Amino acid sequence: MVICPLDFRYGRDEMKVLLSEESRLRAQLKVEGALALAHAKVGDFPLKDARRIAKVCASNSVTPDRVKEKEKETRHDVMAMVRAISDESGASGKYVHLGATSNDIVDTATALEIRDALDLVERDIDHLTLTLASLAEEHQSTVMVARTHGQFAIPTTFGFKIAGYVSEMLRFKERLLEVKARACVGKMSGAVGTGAALGPRFLEVQAEVMKQLGLGVEEVATQIVCRDRYAELSCFLVLLCSACERYATEVRNLQRSEINEVAEAFDRSKQVGSSTMAQKKNPILSENVCGLARVARGFIVPAIEDMNLWHERDLTNSSAERFILPHLFVITDDILTKMDEVYANLEVHDDRMKANLDSAKGMIMAESVMMSLVGKGMGRQDAHELVRKASMEADDNRVGLEEALLRDKNLTRLVNREELKDAMDPSKYIGKAPEMTVKVVRRARAMTSSHLE
């Protein structure tokens, strides 16, 4: 019986495979094999025994079903796996799991899973970044109304808006590399982290295991890898989902019928927007992203609470973590790929952007006029008040701002009609938006291209 929507509705198989029961067991077996070889390297037992154990761990003889059968007896998943390995290793089986505790294996294997999952997330980030960069470059000079508080503000460009998303994604790439270094660490230090059961050369054993696996080392562990690492990782993933929710929300708002400046791609030949309203074309992917991001944020509290365990460790984190990281990784990957699809195929209605600019009747150029007056010698506060009063008059009389301003002699003494017309041109009041957009696009391509080759 399938219950979780991640099993049948959301998420990509590529990420799910990395976090599957089979993959988790393979990672744990890989750790057990590395432990045996490390022991042999420092002389704790013969190399031939270590190689036999490692060969079993690398084979397919220890399966999830077999481990589950043994777990019915042991009621302990790691010991069930250890016994299965020992059974296959013959006389060498006596050396399996020597000196280790369960979480030496579990946490080190989790670090391997995290590394692979973060590699996929990094590729997702790069793909989305490049998609956004291309869109930003294409529309670096496409003038549109910027909005604050849901109201018209001043002109901007659509490309500059998207460049802000590009810049944010680049910060997430930087965060990912930092988080990866702190999250991809293992331990091989026994029951409370002292390494006592691994003997006098325990530090060498631990270092060798992590070297084989390509992981960092938890320098002072308890029975487990310290959970601030997982909490930080969870927060990173949730922040990433929340950033994508912002981009999705912008699509949803700009696709509103009365705005209609952008729209998600819609297959007019067969796609259905509503079972009853046949005309509907809804931003379904963007809405889906927003909903999934809310689910992702729900995992933050248990991830942080899992930091607070009794003494060297209790078991309250175990059940929660079986949900947290797999769900967060699958949701994050799903959200990133959906956002990439949305923006790669986004319809940009520049005619509607111009129409909305025109509908403002010049009001969005109030700041531009104010700065023109300041350039002519009027004090900033006086200029602000002059334009404010003219704006209120234009609003009350339902006329354009330019018409209202021309009635003010204090303005016409300083600014002639042509100069005012120039100050009222939205295309001439976008600052350095195109240049800043191009700069971000170049940086994005420099930071991502090599990774995708």
N, C-alpha and C positions, 0 to 999 in steps of 0.2 A: 504494500500500500504506500503510495507516494503522497506526502502531505505538503512539504515545503515548496513554494512556487519556484525557488531556485532550481529545483529538480526538473521542472517541466515548462517553465515560462520565461524565466529571466536568467541571464548569464550566458557566457560562451563556453563551449566545450574545452577550448584551449586552456582556460584558467581552471575549469572544474577538474580536468585531468591532473593538473599539478597538485591539487588539494584532495584528491580522491583517497579512499581507504587503501587502495592498492599502492598508490604513490607514497603514502605515509609509511606503510610497512616497508617498502623498498628503501626509503630513507633511513629508517631505523635499522634495517639489516646492514646497510652501508656503514652506519656508525659502529655496529657490533664488529664488522669485519675490520674496520680501521683500528678499533681498540685491540683486537687480537694481534694485528701486525705491529702495533706500537709496543705492546708487551714483549713481543719477540725481539724487537729491535734493541730494547734495553736489557735483554737477557733474562726476562722473567720466566719464559718457557720456550721450548724449541720452535724454530722457524717453521718446520714442517707441519706442526700442529696449527700454528697461526694461519698458514697458507690453506690448510684444509678447511678451517673455520671460514676464512674469507671467501673461499671458493663456494661453500654452501650458501653464504650470505649473498653472493652475486648470482646464484642460480635461481631457478623458479621453483625449487623444491619446498620452500617455506611459503605457503599461500595464506591469504586471509581466512579462507575456510578452515584450513588446518589449525591456524592460531585460535580461531573461534571455538573449535572443538576442545582444544586444551584449556581455553579460558573457562569453559563450563566447569572444569575441575578446579583450576587454580583460583578462579574469580579475580584474576590479576592479569591484565592484558600483556604487560611486558614479560612477566615470568612465563606466560604461555608461549610467547615468541622465543624466549631463551631456551625453553625445553624443546621446542620444535627444532631449533638450530642444533642443540646438543644431540638430539636423536639422529640427525643427519650427519653429524661430525664424528661418529664412532668414538674411539678412545680419546680423540682430541676434544670431545664435547665437555670434558671436565674443566677446560680453560675458558669456556664461553662466559662472557659477562664478568670476568674476574676483576674484583675490586670496585665494580661500578654499582651505582644505584639507578633505579628506573629512570629518573629524570636526567641522568647523564645521557641516556639514550634518547629519551623523548625530546628534551629541549634542544639537543644538538641536531636531531633530525628535523625539528621544527625550524631551526635556523636554515637548514638546507631548503626547506619548502619556502620560507620567507624570501630567501635569495632568488629562487626561480620565479616566484610570484612578482617580486619587485622588478625583476628584469622585464617581465611582460608589461607591467604598469609603466615602466620607463619607456618602452616602445610605444605604448598607447599615448603617453604624454607627448612624445616626439611627433607622432602622426597628427595629433590634434593641433599641436603648435604650428606645424607646417601648413596645415589646412587653414588655420586662422591667419597665418602670415600671408598666404596667397590672397586671401579675401581682403585683408587690410591693405595690401599693396594695390590691388585692383581698384579699391575705392578710397584711396588716400585723399582725393580731392572731391569726393562726392559729398556735397554740402547737405546737411540735414539740421533739423531743430534738436538741440540738446534740451533735456528736461531735468528739472530739479523739483522735488516735492510733487511730481506728477504734472507739473505745469511747464509751459514753454519757458526756456531760459535764454540762451544766446545760441548762435550757430556753432556747429562743430562739423566734423566729417565722419561719415560712417566708418571709413578706414581707421580713423583715430580711435573711435570707440572700440573697434576690434583689436587694435594695437594694444589697448589696455589689457585685453584678455591674453594676448601673446606674452606680454611682459609678465603677467601673473603666472602663466604656465612655465615660463623660464625660471621663476622663483621656485615653483614646485619641483622642477628638475633638480635644482640645487638642494632643496630640502630632502628629496629622495636619496641623493647620494650621501648626505649626512646621516639620514635615518638608517640607511642600509648598513653603514659601518657600525652603528650602535646596536642594530637589531640582529644582525647576522653573526652572532657569537654563540659558542657552545661551551659546555663544561664536561670535564671528566674527573670530578673531584670527590665523588662519593657522597655518603649520606648527609653530611652537613657542610660540605665544601672544604674540609681540611685535607682530604686526600689520604687519610690514614690507611684505608684498606688497600690502596694501590702501592704501598710500600715506599721505601726511601727515594725511589726515582720517579715518584708520581708526577712531578712537574714536567719531567721529560716525556712521560707517557702522554700527559694531557696535551703538551705542545705538539707532539708528533701526530696525535689524532687530528687536531685542528689543522695542522699543516697538510695532512693527506686530504682533508675535506675542503680546504680553502676557506676556513672560518676564523673569526677572531676568538679570543679566549675571555671568558668571564673571570676577571682577575681575583675577585673575592666573592665567591658564590655562597649561597646557603645550600639547601638541598636542590635548589633550582636556580636557573638564570634569573637575575633580578628583574622583576616585572615592570619596572619603570620603562624598560626597553620596549616591551610589548604595548604599554600604554601610550608611549610616544608614537610608535608605529600606527596604532589605531587612530590617534588624533590626527596624524598626517593624512591617513586615508580619508578620514571624515572631512578634513579641511579641503581636500582635493574634490571630494564629491560635492561639497557645499559651494566651491568655486564654480563647478559645472552647473549647479542649480542656478547660480546667478546668470550664467550665459543663457540657460534655457528659459529663465524668467523673462529675460530681455526679448527673446524671440516671441514668447507668448504675448507680451505686451505690445510689441511692434506689429504683431499679426492681428491684433484686435481690429474688427471691421472698420471702426471709425479712424484708425491710424493707418493700417495696411501698408506699412513701409517695407516689411519683409514678410516672408512666408516659408514654412517648411515645404519641401517638394511634395507634390501630390500627383499620384498616377491617375490622370483624368479618365483613362480608358476602363479602369476596373476598381479603383479604390473607393471605399464607402466611408463617408464621414459620419453618418448617423443612420440609424435604422428607420427613422421617420422623417427627419429633415433632410431631404435629398440634396439640398444645396450646400451642406456643410463641408468645410475643409478645415479640419482641426489640427492644432499643433501637438499631435499625439506623442511624438517622441520626446519633445521638450517637457510635456506634462509628466510623462513616464519618468524622466530624469529627476524632476522635482520630487515626485513621490518616493523614488528609491533613495534619494539623498536624505529624506526625512527618516527613512528606516535605518540608514547607515548611522545617523547621529544617535539613534537609540542604543548603539553598542558602546558609546563612550563611557557611560556611567559604570557598567560592569568591568570594562577594561581598566578603569582607574581604581575601582574598588579591589580588583585583583592584586593590586600592589600591596595591600594591607593584610598580610597573612600572619598567623600566630608564630612567634619565635622564628625558628629556621624554616618552617613551612607547615601549612596544613593543606587540606584537599579542597578547600572552597573554590579555588581558582580553576580546578581541572574541568568540571562540567561546563562552566561558563566559557572557557577558552575553546572548547570544542565547537561552540557556536561563533564566537567573535571573529577570529581571524579568517576562517574560511568564508563566512558570509561577507565580511568587509571586502575581502579581495575580489570575490565574484561580483559583488555589487559595484565596486569601484571600476573594475575592468568593463563591466556592462555599460556604466554611465559614460566612461571616456569614449568608448567606441560609438555609442549612440550620439554623443555630442559631435564627434567627428563626422558622422553621417549627416547630421542636421546641417552643419556649417559647410560641408563639402558640396551640398546640393541646395543651399539656401537661395531662394528667389529674392533678389533685391529690387524693390520697386522705386527706382530713383525719381520717377515721375510723381509718385505719391509723396516722396520727400520734398520735392519742389512745391507741390500743392499745399502741403502742410506749412511750409515756410511762408508761402503767399497768404495763407489763411490767418497768419499772425498779424497782418496789416501793419507790419513795421515794428510792432511792439518789442520784438526780440532784439531790436537794434538800439534800444534805449541806452545801454552801456556804451555802445559805439559813439552815439551822439554826445553823451556826457564826456567821453575822453576827447572828442573833437573840440568841444568847448574849452576843456582844460588846456588843450594845445593852443588855443587862441588867447589864453591868458586869464580865463575865468577861474575862480577858485573851485576846487573839487566839490566842496559841500554845496556851493551855490549852483554849480552845474547839475549836481544830483537833484536838488530841489526843483530846478527849472524843468528838468526832464520828467521828474515824478509828477509834477502838477499837469504837465502836458499829457502824460500817459493816462492819468485819471480823467482828464477832460475828453480825451479820445475815446476812452472806454464808455464814459457816460453818454457821449453823443454818437457812439457807434461809427466813428470815422477812423481813418488811419492815423498813425502817430505822426507821420510827416506833415499831414494837413494841420494837425493841432500845433505842432512845433512852429510852423510858418506864421502862426498868429501871434507868436511871442516876439515882441520887438527886441527884447534883450538878447534873443538868439540871432535874429536877422541882422543885428548890428555887427555881429562877429562872424557869422557863417552865411555865405550866400546860398542860393538855391542849388547850384551845382555841387557845392561842397557838402551840403546836407544830403543830396541824393547819393553822393559817393559814400557818405557815412552810413547810409541806410542800405547799402548793398551787402547782403549776407555773405557773398562769396569773397568779399574783401575783409571779412572780420573773422577769420579762422586761425589767426595767429600763425604759429609754426607747426600746426597739426600735421600737414603733409611731410615736412622734414622729420619730425619726431617719429612719425609712422615708419618712414623708410629706414631710419636708424634702428628701430626695434626689429623690423623685418630682417635686416641684414644680420643682426645679432642672433636672431632665432635660427636662421639657416646655418650660421657658423657653429651653433651649439648642438644642432640636431642631425645634420646631414651625415656626418661620419658614423654615427650610431646606427643609422638605418641602412648603410651600404652592405 
